[in-house]
Amino acid sequence: MNRKLSITAILLGALAILGQAANLTLPTVSWLFSSGAAFGWAASSLLIIGGVLGLIFLPPEIRWTPVTLQRFRRFRSIQRGWWSFRILLALVGVAMLDQMIVGKRALMVRCDGKTYFPAFVTKRYQAKDFGLEGEQEVNYRELKQKLADAKRGFALLPLIPWDPVLDSDTAQSMTLEQRDGKWFLPGESEPFSGRAKRFYADAPAQKHTDTRFRKGVPDGESLGYAKSGGLAVSAFYKAGVKEREKWTGEMPQEEFEKAAATGYQVALYPPIPPLWKAWHYLGTDSRGWDVAAQIFGSWQLNLKAIVLYLLFTYSLGITIGALMGFFGGIFDLGMQRIIEIVEELPFLYIVMIVVSIVSVAEMNLVILLGVICLFSWTGLTYSLRAMAYKEKERDYVSAARLQGASTWRILTRYLLPNMLATLVTYIPFSVAGIISSLTALAFLGFGLPETYPQWGWLFDDGTNHLGALWISVSMFTAMVFILLLVTFVGEALREAFDPKKFTTYQ
C-alpha cells in the first residue's frame, strides 16, 4: 500500500506540473494551482519528493497488526457506516471529475470539420473562432444551439453547463399553461398575475402581444405589435372581458390575428426557480448563479480544505503530542503551557483581525486554513501524549532500546503505528468540524470571498430571499446529507476501534 501511495503521489505531482507547463486544465490535478502558481509549484514538488522518499525509505506494504485487521473487519460489518463510507467515496470520485460535470466551457466542440476541447485547455476561445461576431469568450450554451441550427457541428456540454461562480443568468422565461380557462405558471396552483408576452413564431425576438393578467385572466391593458415593431392594436380587458380595442393601421387586423405566435411567456429574473430547459436543475440565487453548480463547487472546495486541514493539523498534533509523551519533563511542561495559551485565544476575534488586515477580497484558502489550523492541533496532543506515555513503558519499546534502536526509530517504527490506529476514529469528526467552520465563517462574512463557491454564502442568500426556498433548501439538504454520512462513518469507526471489544482481562 505504501508503494501504491508513493507512486500515486509522484504521478499526481508530475501530471500537475506537466499540465501547467502545457497550458492544460486537467481534472483534479489542476486543483494544486487553484490557490496560486507559487502554491501549485510547491505542492507539486512536495508530492513528487514525498513519493520518491516513500519509495526509498518506507516498506512496500503496511503491516497491520491482527487487532487492527480485526477492527477493519468489524467496521465493514457495521452496514450503516460502511455504506456511508462507500457513498462518500463515490461523491469524492464525482468531485474529482471537476469540469467534466460542472463548468461553462464545452467538453468538446466540432465546428466546420475542426475539433476543440475548451474545458481542458487554458486558452479561452473567442466567438470569432467559431464564425460568430465578437472578441469576447464564446458562450458555449448559445454556441450549442447555433451550431445545431446551422448544422455546422455540435458542442458537448458538461452535465451542469454553468460555472459555480461569476457565471450569471440574468433572465429566463417560462411559458404559461391554460387550465379551465385560466393561465398558470407551470407547477403553480394559484392563477398567474402579472405581465406576459407572446412572440412571433418565425421571429422569436419580436413581440406579438404584451398583456397584463390578474388572477389568471387578462385584466388591464393589452398591446399588440406588428413585425416592424410598431404598435398594431391597443385593447383593454376587465376580468377577462375585452371592453375596448383600437387598431392603429400599422398591420392589418386579419394578418395580425392569423400570425403564428408563441404561448404567453413570463420573464423570470434572479432568483430563478428550477428550470430544466436552461439547465438550472436547482434554480439560481439572487445573483443569477446556478445553485447546483455552487453546491458542487462548494463540495470540491471542502475536499481541498479537508486534505490541507488534516495534513497540517494531524502532522503537527501527532508530532508534538508524541514528543510530549515520549520525552516528558521540561519539554512536556513547556508545551502544555503553550497549548493552554493557544486555547485561550478567541478564535472568532483572531479571524476578524486577520480578515481586517488581509480583507475578504484578498483572502484565500491557504490563509484561512492557516488560521483555523492554528487553533485545531492542540486537541490531538492530549490523546497522543497519553498514548505515548502508556506505550513507551511497554516491553517491546524496552526490547528495542536494548537492541540499540535510536529514538527516531522507536518513535516512527514502534510507537506511532500503534497509536495511529486509534486516531482514525478522530478523522470523521475533524472533517465535519472543518466543513461546519468554513460554512459558518462564510455565513458570518468572515470566510473566503465570493469568487469561491461556499455553502455559507448560499445559505446567507437563501435566508435573505425566503421566497426562493430552493436556495436554502438545496444547500441545507446537501450539507446535512454530507455531515450525516461523515457522522455515520465516525460512529462506526469508534465502535469498531473500541478496545473493550478486543481486550480480555485476566
N, C-alpha and C positions, 0 to 999 in steps of 0.2 A: 504493500500500500504506500509506503514511503517513496518507493521508486516511482510509482504512478503519479503521486502528488508532485514530486520534483519535476518530472517530465512535463506535467500539465502546466506548472508554473513557468518553466522555460518556454513552452510553446505560446502561452498567453503573452508573456513579455515580448517575445520575438514577433508575434503577429501584430501587437500594438505598435511596435517600432516600425515594422515594415509598412503597416497601414498608414501611419503618419508620414513616412517618407514618400510613399507612393500616392499620397492625397486620396486615400480611401477611407470610408467610414464603415468599418466592419461591425456587425452586431456584437455587443458586449465588450469586445476588446477596446473599442474606441472610447469606452467609459473612462479609461485611465486618463485621457486627455481632456475630459469634460470640465475639470476644475483648473485648467490652465496647462500650457505647454511644459512649464517647469515641473509641475507635479507629475504630469504624464511621463516625461522622460525619467524622472527619479523613480517613480513606481515601477515602470517597465524594467529599468535596470536592476532594481532590487529583486523583482520577480526572477529575472534570469540568474542573478548572483545567488539568490537563495536556493533556486532549483539546482544549480551546479554544486553548491555546498552540500545540499541534501543528498545528491547522488554520491558525493565523495565520502561524507562522514556518517550518514545515517544508515542503519541496516536496511536491507531491501524490504523487509516486512516488519510490521509491528507485532511483537509477540505479546498477545493479550493473555492475561492470567486466566485460569479456569473460572475463577469467580466472576471476572469481568465478562467473559463469554456467556456465563450463565445469566448475568444481568441483561445482556443484549437479547438473549432468547426470551427472557421474561418480558422485556419491552415489546417485542414482536407479538407476544401473546396477548397484550393489552390492546384490543382491537381499536378502541376509540383513539388512543394515542398513536398507534401505528398507522391507521388510515389518515389521521390528521397530518402526520409526518409525510405521507406519500402525496397528499393533496398539496401541501406546502412545497414539496419538491417539484410538483407539476407546475405550480404557479411561478416558481423561480425559473423553471425552464421556459415558460411563456414569456416572462420578463426579459430573458436573455435573447429572445428573438428580436427585441428592440424595434427598429424602424420597419421590420417586416410585418409587424402587427399594427403599429400606430405611427403615423407620420404623414405630412402633406405631400411629400415627394413620391413620385411613382416608382415602383419597383422595377418596371421595365416599360419602355416606350418604343413602339415600332412605327416609324413615320417615314413615308416615301422611300421605303427599302432600307432605311438605316435603323440600327438598334441602339438604344441608350439605356443606361442603368442609373438614373438620377439619385436614387436613395443610397447608393453605395459609393458615391464619389463626392469629394468636397466641392467640385465645380458646380456652380449654380447656372443652369441653362436659362437663357432669356427667351422671351416669347418669339423673337425673330428667328431663333434657332429652329423653330418648328413651322416657319412660314406665317407666323402671326405678327401683328403690329405691336411695337413697344420694345423697350430695352430692359424692362423690369423682369424679375424672375417669373417664369410662366406659372400660371395657376393650373396644376395638373388635373384638378377636378373638372375645370372647364375644358381643358385640352382633351380629356377623355371623350366628352360629348362631341366636341368639334371634329375630332378625328373619325368618330363613328358616323357623324352626319355626312362628312365629305368622303367617307370610305378611303381615307388615306392611310389608315393603320389602326392601332389600338394602344391603349395605356392600361397597364395593370397596376391598380392602386392597392395600398395596404387595406386590411380589414376595416380600420378606422382611419380614413384619409384626412386626418387633422393632426396638427402638432399639439402637444399638451399645453403650450403657452404661446402667446403672441401670434395666434392664428385665429382671428375672429371672423364670425359670420354675422354681418351687420343686420341682415334681414332675410326672412324666408316667407313663403306664402303657403296657405292652406286652403283647400277648396271646400266650400260649404256643401253640405248634403241636405236634401229635402226629405222631410218626414211628415206625413199628414198635413201637407200644405204649408209647413213652416221650415225655416232654414236653421241648421245646427252646425256647429263645429264638429268635426269627426270625434266621436267618443264622448261628447258632452250631452248631458241630459237637459240642460237649460237652453231655450231658444237663443239664437245669436242676436246681439245688439251691437251696433257699430256700423262702420262703413265697409263695403265690399265692392270689388271691381270685377268686371269681365273684360276680356281682351279678344281681339280679332284672332281667329284660329290660324289664319295664314300670315299674320303679323303679330306675334306674341308680345312684342314690346309696345304695341299701340292699344290704348284704352278704347273699349267699346262702350261700356257703361260704368258709371260711378253712382252707387245707390246707398242711401242710409237705411239701416234696418233697426227696428225696435221690436223686441220680443218675437223675433223670427219672421217678421213680415216687413215689406217696405213701408217706411214711415218717415216722411220728410222729403227733402229734395233728391231728385234722381236726374243725372246728367248723362246724355248720350253724345258720343264723339264720332266724327267722320274719320275716315282713314287718313285724311290730310292733317288731322289733329285739331281742326276747328270744331266748335260746338254745333251739333246737329239738332239736338232736341233738349228741352228743359221741361221736366214734369214734377208734379208734387203729389205725394201719396199721404193718406191718413189711414192708419190701421189696415194697410194692405189694399186700400181702395184708391184708384187714381182719381184725383179731384180736378186737375187741370194739366194741360200739355201744350207746349208751344214749339213749333218747328222753325228753325232759322233759315232753311233752304241750303245749308252747307252740303247736305247729302239728301237725295230723295228718300221719302219715308219708306217706300216699298223696298228699296235697296238696303236701307239701314236695318229694317226688320228681318230681311231674309239673310243678312250677312251672318256667316257662321261665327259663333263666339264661344269662348271657353265658359266653364262654370264660374260662379261667383267665387272670387278669391279674396282672402283676407291677408293683409300684410302682417307678419309677425316680427317683432323686434325683441332683442335680448332682454331678459332671459327667454329663450325659445323652448317650448316643451319638446319631448321626444318626437323626432320627425325622421322616419326611416329613409324617405326619399332623398334627404340631404345628409344621410349618414350620421345624424345626431341620435344615436340609439338611446342615450340617456338625457337628451336635451343639451342646452348650453347655460352658462351662468350669465350674470348681468353684463359681462364684457364681451359676450358672444363666443367665449372659448368653450370647446366641446367638453362636457362633463366626463364622458367615458375616457377620453384621451388624457384628461387630467388625473383621473383615478389610476390609470395605467402608469403614467409618468411619475406619480407620487409613489407608487409601489416600487418602481425602479430606483427612485431616489432613496427610499427607505432601505432597499437592499444594499446600495452603496454605503449608506450610513452605518448599517449593521456590520458590514465587513470591517470598515475602518474602526468603528467603535469597539468591537470585540477584540480586534487585533491590538489596539493600543491599550485598552483598559485591562484586558486579561494578561497581556505581556507584563505590564507594569505591576499590576496587583499580585500576580503569581510570583514574579521575581522578588519583589520587596517582602511579601509575606513569607515566602520560603526562607529567605535570608534571615528575617527576623527570628523565625522559629529555630533555624539551624544554629545560628551564632549566639543568639540571646544576648545577655549582658547589656553593655552600654549602647550597642547598636540597636538592640530591641527597644530599650527605653527611649532613646533619642527619636527613633522612627515613630513610636507611639505618640510622642508629644507633637511631632509634625502632623501626623494624621488627625489628631484632635484639633489642631489649628485649622487644617483644611476643612474639616467637617463643620466647624463653627462659622465659616464664611457663608453669607447669604447668597444662595445660588442665583435667584432671580435678579438681585441687585447687581451682581457681577455681570450677568448677561446684559442688563440695561446699560451698565457702564461701558462694556465692550461695544455695544451697538451704537452708543452715543459717540464713541471715538471713531469707530470704523464707518458708521452709518449703514442703514439697512441696504441701501443700493449697492454698497461695496462688499457686503457680507458674502462669504462663500461657504461651502460645506465644510472645508477643512478648518476654517477659523471657528465656526460654530461648534463643530465636534470637539475641537481642542478645548473649548470652554466647558462643554458637557463632560468630557473625559477627565478634566481636572478634578471634578467632584465625584467621579464614579468609581475610581480604582480603589478607594480606601476600604469599601465594604468587603472586597475579596481578601484583603490582607489578614483580617481576623481569622477567617476559616483556614487559610494557608498557614498562618502562624501556628494555630493549634495543631493542625495535622503534622506540620514539620516537627514540633516539639514531641509529638507522640511517636512518629515514625523513626526519628533519629535514635531513639532508645531501643529499637528492636534489634534482634540478634543478627539479622542479615546486614545491617549497617556496621555493626561491630566486626563482623566477619570480613566485610570489605575493607575496613580500616586495617585489620591485621594483615591482609594481603597486600597492603601498600597502596590502595586506591586513593587518588587525590580528592580534595574537597569538591572540585568541579565534577569529577566522575561520580562521586557519591550522590551529589545533587541531581545531576542530569540522568544518570543511568539507573539509580535505585529509588531515590525519594520521589522525584516528580512523576514518574509513571504510576506510582501507587497513589499519588494524591490527585492526579488529573482526572481519574475515572469518576471521582465524586463531583468534580467541578462541572462535568457535563450536565448535571441537573440544574445548575445555575443559568446556563446559557439561554434557554427559552424565556426565562423571566427577565433577563437582561435585554433580550430582543424586544419583548413587549414594552419594557421601560423606555428604550430609545425611540421606538415608534410613537409612544404617547408623548414623550418630551418634545420631539420635533413638531408634532401636531399642535400641542398646547402653545409652544412658543410662536408658531406661525399664527395661530388664532389670536394671540395677545398682541401681535405686531412686532415681536422681537426675534423672529426667525429669519429665514432666508428671504431675499427679495422676490417679487412676483415673477421674475424670469425663471424661477424654479417651480415646478408643479408641486403643490403641497396640499395635503388634506386639510390642514388648518385654514389656509386661505379659502378653500372651497366651502368649508363649514361656516366660516365667517360670512361669506357671501350668501349662503343659504339662510342664515339667521337674519340677515338684513333684507332678504326678499322671501318672507314666509309664504307669499302666494305661489312662489315657484318651488313647490315641495320636492320636485325631482332632484334639486341640487343637494339639499341637506340629507334627504332620504338615501340617495345613491351613495354619497360619501360615507354616511354613518353606517350603512349596511356593509360596505366594503371593509371599512376599518374594523368593525365589530367582528366580521367574519374572520379576518386575518388574526386578530387578537385571540379569538376563541380557539382557532387552530393551534396557535402558539401555546396557549394555556393548556390545552388538552395534551400536547406533546410534553410540556413541562411536568404536568401531574403524572403522566405515565412514566417518565424518566425517574421522577422521585420515588414512585412506588417500586419501579424495577431495581433501583440502586439502593433501596432501603437495606442497610446492613443487618437489620434484625431478621430478615428473611433468609440470610445465609450464614448466620452465626449460631454456633452451638456452645452453650455454657456448660462447663463440667465442674 
